[in-house]
């Protein structure tokens, strides 16, 4: 039975998954260096080589020499599970995910774990960015089973692909009242042998309940302003007024929610909405979630203050936030927002831009095996680099001997005391800004010599559609020609290289492309091309957008008007 036949109704809003991150449990170089991805050796100098070795995904290739006998998702693995009557261990993650790396080091490189998995399971590894349909389907199942979700996602399936146990990150050994992964797979293997009927009964019942939960009602609803009003009430009901943002830690940027609220303010002039949006945007851009030295946003903050991020940088976060901050400038005229737009787009062009026009997917959280190592500083390092200017810089960015992160290191950030410091320093604003900018450049150049985080250099059509929007909207507020040129170059790259036989290719890496078509590519690229047309006024792009929108209806919708992540037969 195909996965889309099992859980085809599990269509979740894209924006929900744009705000989910690494499990809560637990490019080019900065000076113009060529962006180099860590290559996976295919020669015989590894003890183990599994079925991932010929894949195009950098994330899958990272696992190609695990002792676990990984398979990519596909006919070979699914037929093996059915023929050998073994349960499937499905592990879904992505290359920039810190806890995915931790679980690999602890469990997937462990020969004891591998022995059990290889004997009792068929192990399948999936890059969530290459297979957004599988990711969203099994994330829905994981969330339904456990009440939460994240990556790495760990799901155990019957041979006919029905989930019966799920979780996220598991440590190797037991602790804190929880089973470790080693204990877990032993118990699941034993249960599958001895309690097979109960497992099948549970999985059948679970899938039936999920089908009901995600089934379309068939009822028609009238579109009216109450839908907008309820959405605004729901978002604002989660507003956190002290530090901005929505909900408790971990905090995500929610760029689409912020853009929606700005449009509601423009229509209704509710000052409470604008105050919430501006407070959130400024606290994020001054916090540690924003790279104060090199520009660009990290994935999310683990605390309420936006101070300590998970350090991965994703293309889609930065593209969406470039749009949001552009809209904030258009709405308020505040030059601070334009500054963040420039720095964010400059980061994307410097570190995530492929020479042929597309954009890479992500920068890892880790370097040299440590999360955030590339981005954090000891005060003594800064004192040595800046000399007499260090005191001013450190006070402004809250750099101390104790540090605000691990091992007495610091994440530069600006708080309310920082904002008063220029006045207390008895300098005029221009002089103060120049000293800070010069100091940032010194740290930036020094940082560029460190070991860089891994770059996931696959190119995704969907996320590049978002990048086109970010660049086009950035050009509209800055009039910087390089953003317009990059938006056009990206659109041209996709049309020439990722649009074949009048269908969009989802993923491209080193000349190789993925199979299958996905709704998100058509949706995000169509939106990006509309933004591009409104920037360059070339009918080529609005005509392509119209064609893609029509194709999306043909490929992904049914007669009742429901849209699906991928075609049912795929």
C-alpha positions in Angstrom: 0.0 0.0 0.0 1.4 3.4 -1.0 1.9 6.0 1.7 -0.4 8.4 0.0 -3.1 5.8 0.1 -2.6 5.4 3.8 -2.6 9.0 5.0 -3.4 11.1 2.0 -5.7 13.4 4.0 -2.8 14.5 6.3 -2.5 17.9 4.5 -1.2 20.4 7.1 -0.7 24.1 6.6 2.8 24.9 5.3 3.2 27.7 7.8 3.0 25.3 10.7 6.0 23.4 9.5 7.9 26.5 8.6 7.8 27.1 12.4 8.8 23.7 13.6 12.5 23.0 14.4 15.0 20.5 15.6 13.7 18.4 18.5 13.0 20.6 21.5 14.0 17.7 23.7 17.1 17.9 24.2 27.9 28.8 0.9 30.5 30.9 0.3 32.8 31.9 3.0 32.4 35.2 4.8 35.3 36.9 3.0 34.2 35.7 -0.5 35.7 32.2 -0.2 34.2 29.5 -2.4 31.5 27.7 -0.5 32.6 24.1 -0.2 30.4 21.3 1.2 32.0 18.5 3.1 32.3 15.8 0.5 31.5 12.2 1.2 34.2 9.8 0.1 32.9 6.9 -2.1 36.2 5.0 -2.1 37.0 1.9 -0.1 38.5 3.8 2.8 35.4 3.3 5.0 34.6 0.4 7.2 30.9 0.6 6.2 29.0 1.7 3.2 25.2 1.4 2.9 22.6 2.1 0.3 22.6 5.9 0.7 26.0 6.2 -1.0 24.4 7.0 -4.4 21.9 9.5 -3.2 22.0 13.2 -4.1 20.9 14.6 -0.7 23.9 15.9 1.4 22.0 14.8 4.5 21.6 11.2 3.3 25.3 11.1 2.2 26.3 12.1 5.7 24.9 8.8 6.8 26.3 6.7 4.0 29.0 5.2 6.1 27.1 4.5 9.2 27.1 0.8 10.3 23.3 1.0 10.1 22.3 -0.6 6.8 20.3 2.5 5.7 18.1 2.5 2.6 16.6 5.6 0.9 12.8 5.6 0.7 11.8 3.7 -2.4 10.7 0.5 -3.9 13.7 -1.6 -2.9 13.4 -0.8 0.8 9.6 -1.2 0.9 9.7 -4.5 -0.9 12.4 -5.8 1.4 10.3 -5.0 4.5 7.3 -6.7 2.9 9.3 -9.8 1.7 11.2 -10.3 5.0 8.1 -9.3 7.1 10.1 -6.8 9.1 9.0 -3.6 10.7 10.5 -0.4 9.3 12.5 2.1 11.3 11.9 5.4 9.6 14.3 8.3 10.5 13.6 11.7 9.1 15.9 14.7 9.5 17.9 17.4 7.7 21.5 18.3 7.4 21.5 21.5 9.5 19.7 19.8 12.5 21.9 19.7 15.6 20.0 16.9 17.4 20.1 14.8 14.2 23.9 14.9 14.4 23.8 14.1 18.1 21.6 11.0 17.5 23.9 9.9 14.6 27.0 10.1 16.8 25.4 8.4 19.7 23.3 5.7 18.0 23.7 5.4 14.3 27.5 5.1 14.5 27.2 2.6 17.3 27.8 -1.0 16.1 25.6 -2.5 18.8 22.6 -0.4 17.7 23.4 -1.2 14.1 23.4 -4.9 14.8 19.9 -4.8 16.2 18.5 -2.5 13.5 20.1 -4.5 10.7 18.8 -7.8 12.1 15.3 -6.9 13.1 14.3 -3.8 11.0 14.5 -2.3 7.6 16.0 1.1 8.3 15.0 4.0 6.0 16.6 7.5 6.1 14.7 10.4 4.6 15.8 14.0 4.0 12.7 16.0 5.1 13.6 18.7 2.6 13.7 16.4 -0.3 10.5 14.6 0.6 8.2 17.2 2.2 5.2 14.9 1.7 6.7 12.1 3.8 7.8 14.5 6.4 4.4 16.1 6.9 2.6 12.8 6.8 4.7 11.2 9.5 5.1 14.4 11.5 1.3 14.4 11.7 1.4 10.8 13.0 4.2 11.6 15.5 2.4 14.6 16.8 -0.9 12.7 17.2 0.9 9.9 19.1 3.1 12.0 21.4 1.6 15.5 21.5 4.8 17.0 20.0 7.1 16.7 17.1 10.6 17.6 15.9 13.7 16.3 14.2 15.2 13.8 14.1 11.8 12.1 13.7 11.9 8.4 14.7 8.9 6.4 13.5 8.4 2.6 13.6 6.1 1.3 10.8 4.5 -2.0 9.9 5.6 -3.4 6.5 2.5 -1.8 5.0 3.6 1.6 6.3 1.3 2.1 9.2 2.9 3.8 12.2 2.7 2.1 15.6 5.4 3.9 17.6 7.0 7.4 17.2 9.2 9.9 18.8 12.0 12.4 18.1 15.5 12.3 19.5 16.3 9.4 21.8 19.6 9.3 23.7 21.6 6.1 23.4 21.2 4.9 27.0 18.3 5.0 29.6 18.1 8.1 31.7 15.7 10.5 33.4 13.0 7.9 33.6 13.1 7.4 29.8 14.3 4.5 27.7 17.4 5.0 25.6 17.4 4.1 21.9 19.2 0.9 22.5 16.5 -0.3 25.0 13.8 1.0 22.8 14.7 -0.9 19.6 15.3 -4.2 21.6 11.8 -3.9 23.2 10.1 -3.0 19.9 11.8 -5.9 18.1 10.7 -8.3 20.8 7.2 -6.9 20.8 6.9 -7.2 17.1 7.7 -10.9 17.3 5.5 -11.6 20.4 2.7 -9.1 20.2 2.3 -8.8 16.4 -1.5 -8.9 16.5 -1.8 -6.2 19.1 0.6 -4.0 17.1 -1.3 -4.5 13.9 -4.6 -3.9 15.7 -3.3 -0.6 17.1 -1.7 0.6 13.9 -4.9 -0.1 11.9 -7.0 1.7 14.5 -4.6 4.6 14.6 -4.6 5.1 10.8 -8.4 4.9 10.7 -8.6 7.6 13.4 -6.1 9.8 11.5 -8.1 9.4 8.3 -11.2 10.6 10.1 -9.4 13.5 11.7 -7.9 14.7 8.4 -10.9 13.9 6.1 -12.4 16.7 4.2 -15.9 17.6 5.5 -17.3 18.3 2.1 -19.1 21.3 3.6 -18.9 24.6 1.9 -18.0 27.7 3.9 -18.7 31.3 3.2 -15.6 33.6 3.1 -16.2 36.6 5.2 -14.3 39.0 7.5 -14.9 36.9 10.5 -12.3 34.4 9.4 -9.7 37.2 9.4 -10.9 38.5 12.8 -10.7 35.0 14.3 -7.2 34.5 12.9 -6.1 37.9 14.4 -7.6 37.0 17.8 -5.9 33.6 17.7 -2.4 35.0 16.9 -2.7 38.0 19.3 -3.9 35.7 22.0 -0.5 34.1 22.0 1.4 37.4 22.0 4.2 37.6 24.6 4.4 41.3 25.4 7.7 41.3 27.4 10.1 40.1 24.8 7.8 40.0 21.8 6.9 36.9 19.7 4.2 34.4 20.2 4.0 31.6 22.7 6.6 30.4 25.1 10.1 29.0 24.5 11.2 27.7 22.1 10.3 30.8 20.1 10.1 30.9 16.3 10.0 34.1 14.2 6.6 33.4 12.6 7.2 35.7 9.6 4.0 34.9 7.8 2.0 35.7 10.9 3.7 39.0 11.3 3.1 39.9 7.6 -0.6 39.0 8.1 -0.8 41.2 11.2 0.7 44.2 9.3 -1.9 43.9 6.6 -4.6 43.8 9.2 -3.2 46.9 10.8 -3.1 48.7 7.5 -6.7 47.9 6.9 -8.0 48.6 10.4 -5.4 50.8 12.1 -5.5 48.9 15.4 -2.4 50.3 17.1 -2.1 47.3 19.5 -1.4 45.1 16.5 1.3 47.4 15.1 2.9 47.7 18.6 3.0 43.9 18.9 4.5 43.5 15.4 7.2 46.2 15.9 8.2 45.0 19.4 8.6 41.5 18.0 10.6 42.5 15.0 12.9 44.7 16.9 13.5 42.2 19.7 14.3 39.5 17.2 16.7 41.6 15.2 18.5 42.8 18.3 18.7 39.3 19.9 21.0 36.4 19.6 18.7 34.7 17.1 20.0 37.4 14.6 23.6 37.1 13.7 24.8 40.5 14.9 28.2 40.1 13.2 27.3 38.6 9.8 23.6 39.2 9.3 20.9 36.6 8.8 18.6 34.8 11.2 19.2 31.5 13.0 16.4 28.9 13.1 14.7 29.7 16.5 15.4 30.7 20.1 15.5 28.2 22.9 14.6 30.9 25.4 11.9 33.6 25.6 14.4 36.5 25.2 15.5 35.6 21.7 19.1 35.3 23.1 20.2 31.7 22.6 19.3 30.2 19.2 19.6 26.9 17.6 22.3 28.1 15.3 21.4 26.5 12.0 20.5 29.1 9.3 17.8 28.1 6.8 17.2 29.7 3.4 13.4 29.8 3.9 13.6 31.6 7.3 15.8 34.3 5.9 13.8 34.7 2.7 10.5 35.0 4.5 12.0 37.4 7.1 13.4 39.6 4.3 9.8 40.0 3.1 8.5 40.7 6.5 11.1 43.4 7.4 10.6 44.9 3.9 6.9 45.2 4.7 7.7 46.7 8.1 9.8 49.4 6.4 7.0 50.1 3.9 4.5 50.4 6.7 6.5 52.5 9.2 9.4 54.1 7.3 11.8 53.0 10.1 15.3 52.7 8.6 16.2 50.0 11.1 14.0 47.5 9.2 15.7 48.4 5.9 19.0 47.8 7.5 17.9 44.3 8.6 16.6 43.6 5.0 20.0 44.5 3.6 22.0 42.5 6.0 19.8 39.4 5.6 19.9 39.5 1.8 23.6 40.2 1.8 24.1 37.1 4.0 22.0 35.0 1.6 24.0 36.3 -1.4 27.4 35.8 0.3 26.9 32.4 1.9 24.0 30.6 0.2 24.2 31.6 -3.4 25.1 29.1 -6.2 27.1 30.6 -9.0 24.5 29.5 -11.5 21.8 31.5 -9.8 20.0 29.3 -7.3 20.3 29.3 -3.5 21.5 26.5 -1.2 19.2 25.1 1.5 20.9 25.6 4.9 24.0 26.2 7.0 24.6 23.7 9.8 24.3 24.6 13.5 27.6 22.8 14.3 31.2 23.3 13.4 34.0 21.0 14.7 31.3 19.0 16.4 30.1 21.9 18.6 26.8 23.8 18.2 27.3 27.5 17.6 31.1 27.3 17.8 31.4 29.4 14.6 29.3 32.3 16.0 30.3 32.7 19.7 33.1 34.7 21.3 35.1 34.8 24.5 35.6 38.4 25.8 39.4 37.8 25.8 39.3 37.2 22.0 37.5 40.5 21.4 39.8 42.4 23.7 42.8 41.1 21.8 41.2 42.0 18.4 39.7 45.4 19.2 42.2 46.8 21.8 40.9 50.1 23.1 37.6 49.9 21.3 36.7 46.6 23.0 35.1 48.1 26.1 32.6 50.1 24.1 31.8 47.2 21.8 31.4 44.7 24.6 29.1 46.9 26.6 27.0 47.5 23.6 26.7 43.8 22.7 26.6 42.5 26.2 29.9 40.7 26.1 31.2 39.6 29.5 33.9 37.4 31.1 31.2 35.1 32.4 29.5 34.8 29.0 25.9 34.1 28.2 26.4 30.8 26.5 28.4 27.6 27.1 32.0 27.6 28.3 32.1 31.3 29.1 31.4 32.3 25.5 29.1 35.1 24.3 26.4 35.5 21.8 26.4 39.2 20.8 23.0 40.8 21.4 21.5 44.3 22.0 19.1 44.9 24.9 17.5 47.9 26.5 20.7 49.0 28.3 22.6 48.7 25.0 20.1 51.1 23.3 20.9 53.8 25.9 24.7 53.3 25.6 25.3 55.6 22.6 23.9 58.5 24.6 25.9 57.7 27.7 29.1 57.4 25.7 29.0 61.1 24.9 29.6 60.4 21.2 27.4 61.6 18.4 25.4 58.9 16.7 27.4 58.9 13.5 30.8 58.5 15.3 29.4 55.7 17.6 27.9 53.8 14.6 31.2 54.0 12.8 33.2 52.5 15.7 30.7 49.7 16.0 30.7 49.0 12.3 34.5 48.9 12.1 34.6 46.6 15.1 32.0 44.2 13.5 34.1 44.0 10.4 37.2 43.0 12.3 35.3 40.3 14.1 33.6 39.2 10.8 37.0 38.9 9.0 38.4 36.9 12.0 35.4 34.6 12.1 35.7 33.9 8.4 39.0 32.0 9.2 37.3 29.6 11.6 36.1 26.2 10.6 32.8 26.8 8.9 29.5 25.0 9.5 28.6 22.4 6.9 26.6 23.8 3.9 23.7 21.8 2.6 24.2 22.8 -1.0 21.2 21.2 -2.6 18.8 23.6 -4.3 15.1 23.3 -3.6 12.6 24.9 -6.0 10.2 25.8 -3.3 12.6 27.6 -1.1 14.2 29.4 -4.1 10.7 30.6 -4.8 10.7 32.2 -1.4 14.2 33.6 -2.1 12.9 35.3 -5.2 10.2 37.0 -3.1 12.7 38.1 -0.5 15.0 39.6 -3.1 12.3 41.2 -5.2 10.7 42.8 -2.1 14.1 43.8 -0.8 14.8 45.6 -4.1 11.5 47.4 -3.9 12.5 49.0 -0.5 16.3 49.5 -1.1 16.6 50.0 -4.9 19.8 48.0 -4.7 20.3 46.6 -8.1 22.1 43.5 -6.9 18.9 42.2 -5.3 16.9 42.6 -8.5 19.7 40.9 -10.5 19.8 38.0 -8.1 16.0 37.6 -8.2 16.0 37.4 -12.0 19.0 35.1 -12.0 17.3 32.7 -9.6 14.1 32.7 -11.6 16.1 32.1 -14.8 18.0 29.2 -13.2 14.8 27.5 -12.1 13.1 27.9 -15.5 16.2 26.7 -17.4 17.4 23.9 -15.1 14.5 22.8 -12.8 11.5 23.0 -15.2 11.5 20.0 -17.5 8.8 18.6 -19.6 6.6 21.4 -18.2 7.0 20.1 -14.6 8.9 21.5 -11.7 11.8 19.5 -10.3 11.9 19.7 -6.5 15.6 19.2 -5.7 18.9 19.8 -7.5 22.4 18.8 -6.3 25.6 18.8 -8.3 23.7 18.3 -11.6 21.5 15.5 -10.2 17.7 16.0 -9.7 15.1 14.3 -7.6 12.0 12.5 -8.7 8.4 13.5 -8.2 6.5 16.8 -8.1 5.3 18.6 -5.0 2.6 21.2 -4.3 5.0 23.5 -2.3 7.2 24.0 -5.3 4.3 25.3 -7.4 2.8 27.4 -4.6 6.0 29.1 -3.4 7.5 29.7 -6.9 4.2 31.1 -8.2 4.2 33.6 -5.4 7.8 34.4 -6.0 7.2 35.0 -9.7 4.3 37.4 -8.9 6.7 39.4 -6.7 9.3 39.3 -9.4 6.8 40.6 -12.1 5.8 43.4 -9.8 9.5 44.3 -9.6 10.7 44.0 -13.2 7.3 44.2 -15.1 8.3 41.5 -17.6 5.3 39.5 -18.8 7.5 36.4 -19.1 7.2 35.9 -15.3 3.6 36.5 -14.8 2.8 34.2 -17.7 4.9 31.5 -16.1 3.2 32.1 -12.7 -0.2 31.7 -14.3 0.8 28.5 -16.0 2.2 27.0 -12.8 -1.0 27.9 -10.9 -3.1 26.2 -13.4 -0.8 23.1 -13.4 -1.0 23.0 -9.6 -4.8 22.8 -9.8 -4.5 20.0 -12.3 -1.8 18.0 -10.5 -2.7 18.4 -6.9 -6.4 19.0 -6.4 -9.5 16.8 -6.6 -13.1 17.5 -7.7 -14.1 18.7 -4.3 -11.4 21.4 -4.2 -9.0 19.7 -1.8 -5.3 20.1 -2.4 -2.7 17.4 -1.7 1.0 17.5 -1.0 1.8 15.2 -4.0 -0.1 13.3 -6.6 -1.7 10.1 -5.2 0.0 7.9 -7.7 3.5 9.2 -6.9 
